[in-house]
Amino acid sequence: MRMSKIVRTGANLLYPFILIFGLYVIMHGHLTPGGGFQGGAVVATAAALVIVAYSYDEVTGMLKKTAMKARESIGLLLFIGAGIAALAVGAPFFYNFLANSGLLFGMSVPAGPNPGDLNTAGVIPIMNIAVGIEVWGGLAVILLYMLSGIRKEES
Amino acid sequence: MIPSFIVENSPALMVIVPLVAAFITPFIGRISSGIRSLWVGGAMAVTSAITLILAFDVYSAGTRLYVFGARAASAAIPPDSGGIPIRIIFEVDPMSALMLVITAVSGFAIVLYSLSSERSHTGLESYYTLYLLMITGILGMVSTGDIFNFFVFLEILSLASAGLIAYRIDGGVAVEAALKYFVLSTIGALAILVAIGIYYGEYNALNMAMIAARMQFSLLDQVALVLIIAALAMKCGAVPMHFWTPDAYSMAPSSITALLVVASQASLYGLFRTVFSLYNVTLNAVTVGWLIIILGVLSMVVGVTMAIPQKNVKRLMAYHAVSQTGYMLLGVGVGLAVLGNQSLLDAFGYMAMEGGIFHIINHAMYKGLLFLTAGAIFLRIGTYNLNRMGGLGHSMKWTMVFFVIGALAIAGIPPFNGFASKLMIYESVFVFNPLLAVIAMVVSILTLASFVKVFHSIFMGPKLPEFADVKEAPMPMLLGMGILALVVVLFGLFPGIVVESLITPAAHALVDQGAYISAVLGGA
């Protein structure tokens, strides 16, 4: 079942903005309220929007369950990988080896009020990104399964 | 011999390995199912090996701390935190190490069994992912020193278990059992979360050693204690919160049921850890001790009387599991009731606790073994109904031997391990209160009667025509059962060595709250 043309056009227009906003929340997780889980949930609502606006069959061509499941596993592996990397430098699991190192996300934070630099906090942004990917995949899989049930009821 | 990197990081590695393996399993499964079997078996073998290395290290060198995210694994208190251990800490003392041994041995035996018993089912990538997550949850629960982290691992365990209980949908009955388990687990977990909130509000700490050091036993702490005891007694299946166990245990695949037994022991561990390490002498030991004793006696009696009329062999065993949990609660409850009175503790308190704790490891072994034999029988004849079985002793000889070993062990017949731990409980509880010991013995006799009936209806009698072409269970399943049976027999033959090397340190670690606190907070 498809919604009216107005709804579909509205969904088309909103889709990229929802994605961008969700990715923004994920990326700025260490600076602003929100983070991986919240941002991932926002991104997953984009999937919910297009599933509602279009029919389930049209959407499954674009959002595949296997791809979403893979996203879930990859996100979790990236998260654990960020923890294991600390073992490689000789520190305990989850040690924040990137913070203040000058490498990726490695700038040190100046004391006092500052506008917030994205390039700080070490492995925390990486873990936020990992959680974001995982929640995106996980919630999208849940939505796809739940909405596949609705389709059967109508037919 | 063993690289020091592994020994030093073993508390983290034993959680990392199953987690990583769990999430790679779906990808491996796309290549081929044979490679997946190798992968899962290998991952579990590595996890068990690391866990045993850690347990050995704890028994020989004392309590191990592992601080996540710190610069060094032993830096429990960051210099700028004002003396509060803010990081997540794994604190593995001999009691935790005992639970690690149980999980390592059972987990490995059950995965061997699963590789063969679940081969013909679909959805195996989720099965093994959830299996490894269950292992992660149990290992984390029994080694964490942070009470919020305990809640997190409990939730990992509950979610994975609920998924696996519903694994064989079976016309929706298994899903119903899983939903029941899931709803109850969530209520229990919320009760624990409220208790954690109370501790955090009161003591500004989530670290168990820190909370223990600041414990006041105010009214709020009593509320928190009640919430935690109720939730964890429910999770370990003590009467009157046992009603989920028969459904969940009988509907889950047998391999998962055997692991659920271990999972319920982990909840029991949480209960003992809370009472002994968090509260210890601050609580009213006699009242709480008797409360746990009464829970135990109720579980023993109700469990065994409900078990006798069952027709479904797995429901019957599930009720026996409830009944056996009662022995552990009784033993440790008696130890708790005399806590703070050193002379009584030395006279019989320690022995009662050792009996109860010894029964935890024995129960995990023989009950796991019994559930696995039930699964092997189901694989071959496709029913759990005792009235439709018979004469299987002719064709399934090894399964019968393992069943006999498990049944005699659960009934407390020498020379099997159940006898060793039950004898310790009888002797010490008799000094405390003779009536309790008499009840324990009567329950044991009823257990024997029940298993004689089960043994007779499954294995004895002439070979039935409908089971004429029944074969012995496949080799990997026999191997899995064999590992558990070997432990049952060895523990029964040499109980002295086991008690001395594994159980006594665990009981003393549980009672000695000071050592638990000072391991984290230093000598203060």
Interface residues (C-beta under 8 A of the other chain):
Chain A: K69 A70 S73 L76 L77 I80 G83 I84 A86 L87 A91 P92 F93 F94 Y95 N96
Chain B: N9 A12 I16 L19 V20 F23 I24 P26 F27 Y66 V67 F68 G69 A70 R71 A72 A73
